[in-house]
Amino acid sequence: MEIEVKLRLPDSTAHQSLSSVLSPFLLHTHHQHNLFFDSVASHLSSRRAVLRLRFYGDHLATAARCVASLKAKAIIVDGVSRVEEDEEELDPGTGRAIWVDPSLIGSTTGSRVLVRVREEFGIEGNEYVCLGGFKNVRRVYEWSGLKLELDETTFDFGTLYEVESETGEPEKAKELIEGLLRKNGIAYSYSTMSKFAIFRSGKLPMIQNE
């Protein structure tokens, strides 16, 4: 089970303000390319599951790292996300081949996650399709005992700004992050949808005032 605090920032100004506040604590900046897959008959989404390939690098075609993830039964309540997750490193060349030809998911044997998708959801090789995806710039910080991830996610229909933290103590982490934002006068609201759900909806959710 992956548990994350997810707080939405209203715009690029708030994102830049938080980035400036956290700059002394920056560990990494990741350029991510996220692609999603299902069957023609929506075997995965009909069971509240999603298969994602995430590539790390400036360009998908030259990314040096790829991670395959199977996520299911995502729930977000009061800015805390809980989702069943199984993920593993995947050879980026294999990932790019799947991007070009999704039917390869049905025959790739070197991935626990892909084998699990086939066995649990019973999808034939020629039924897989790529749903598309989105890009994300993620800045990772080590702050106050938390790993914070500041995201700038680019969809075809707009840009989403969020700060996230994976934690086993979500209420404590949320209190710390909210305190940081309030102390620095940075507006925020609780995230209400996953990035994948936003991608599939085709529009950014309305901002809820906190």
N, C-alpha and C positions, 0 to 999 in steps of 0.2 A: 504494500500500500504506500503510495506516494502522497504525502501531506504537505501542502504549500500554502503560505500566506500570499495572497494576490491582491495588490492595491493598484488601482488605475489612476494615472495622472492625466489631467485634462488636456494638456497640449505640450508643444515642444518647449515652451518657456518653463513650465514646471519640470519637465524632463531635464533641461539644461541646468536648472537651479539645483536639483538633486545631484546631478552629475558633478557639479562644482563642489558641493558640500562633501561628497564622498570621495573626491579625487585623491586624497592622501591614502586611501585604503584600497585603491584599484589593484587587482591581481591580474586580470586578463580581459581582453576584448575579443569576442567571437563573432565572426560573420557566418550566419547559419542560413541554409537553404532547406526548407521543409517541404517534402512531398508526401502525399497521402494516397493510399490505395484501398480499393474495395473490389467487390465483384459487380458485374453488370446488374445482378439482382439484389445488390446491397446486403449481402450476407452479414457483413461486419456491422454496419450502422444500424441494421434492424435489431441487433443485439447489443447496442450501445457500446460498440468496440470500434477501434480505429488502428490501422497500421500506418506507421510513419517511418520514412527514411529521412534522417537529418544529416546533411553534409556540412562540414566545417571548412571554410575557405572563402577567399574573395569571390571566386567563381565556382559554380557547381561543376563545371567541366574539368576543373583542375583541383578540386577539393581533395585534401590529403587524408581526411577522416570521414567515416560514415557510421552512424548509429541507427540500428533498427529497433523500433519500439512498438509493442502492442499494448494499447491502453484500453481500459474498459470501465464502464459504470461510473463515469465522472460526476461528481456532485460538488457544487460551490455554494456555500452558505456563509453569509456575513464575512466575505473575503477570505474564507478558508476552503481550499480545494482538496478533495480526497478522490483518488483514482487508483484503480488496480493497474500496475505497470510491470511489464517484463521487457527488458532491453538488453542489447548486446552490441559489441563492435561488429561491423560488417566491412569486408574489403570494399573500399570505395569504387574500385573497378566493377565489382559485382553490383553495387548499388546503382551505378550509372547505367549498366546494361539493363537492369530492371526498369529504370526510368524510361529507357528507349523501348523496351519490350516487356511489359508487366507480366506476360505469360510465364516468364522465367521464374517467378515466385513459385510456380507449381512444380519446378524441377530442381531448384537450388537445394542442395543437401547439407551444406556446411553451416547452416544457420539454425540454431535452436528456435528462434522466434518465428522464422518463416515456416519451418516444419510444424510448429505448433499451430500456426494459422491454418495450414492445410488440414491438419488432423482434427482440430476442434470445430472448424467452420465448414469443412467439406467442400471447399471451392476447387473446381477443376482448373487446370493450368490456363486454358484459353478463355476463362471467365474473368480474369483479373483486369482491372482498368486503373489508370492513374487519374486521380481526381484533380490534380494540379496542386498548388501550394502557395507559399509566401516566403518572403525573406525576413530575417530578424538580425538586428545588431544587439548583442548582449554584452554588457559590461558587468564583470563579476568583481565584487568587493568582499573583503573580510572586515566586518564592522561589529563591534560590541558582542563578539562571540557568535555572530550570525554570518552566513554567506548570503549576501544580497545580490540579486540579479536585476539589473536595470535594462529593460527591453524597449527597443524601438522597432516595432513590427510593421512592415510595409505590405499592405494588401493592394489589390487593384483598385479598391474603392476608398482607400484612406489609410491613415497611419494610426496605430495604437501605441500608447505609452503605458508601461506598467513597471512596478517594482515587485519582485517575488523573493520568497525565501523558503526553501525546503527545510522542514523542522519537525521534530517529534513533540515539540511544545508550541503549538500554533498560537494559542491565546497569549502566551508570554511574548512570543516573537512579534505578534501583531501589535501588542501594546508598545513594545520598544520602537517599532518602525513608525507607528502613528505618532509617537512622541517626538521622534526625529523630524517628521514632516511638519508637525504643528510648531515645533520650536523654530523652524526655519521659514515659516509662513508659506509652505508649499501645499497647494490645494490637492485633494485626492478624494477618491471614493472607493468603495469595495467593488472589486471585479465581480461580475455576475455570470460571465460566460467564458468557456475556454477559448483559446485562440482558434482551435479547429472549428468549434461551433460558430464563431464569428465568421470565419472563412466560408463556411457552408451557407450561412445566412445571407452573405453578400452585402452586408452593411455593418457599420460600427454601431454597437448598442448605445443608447442614450446614456449620458453621464448622470449618475445619481448623486445628489448633494449630500455631503456628510456634515 
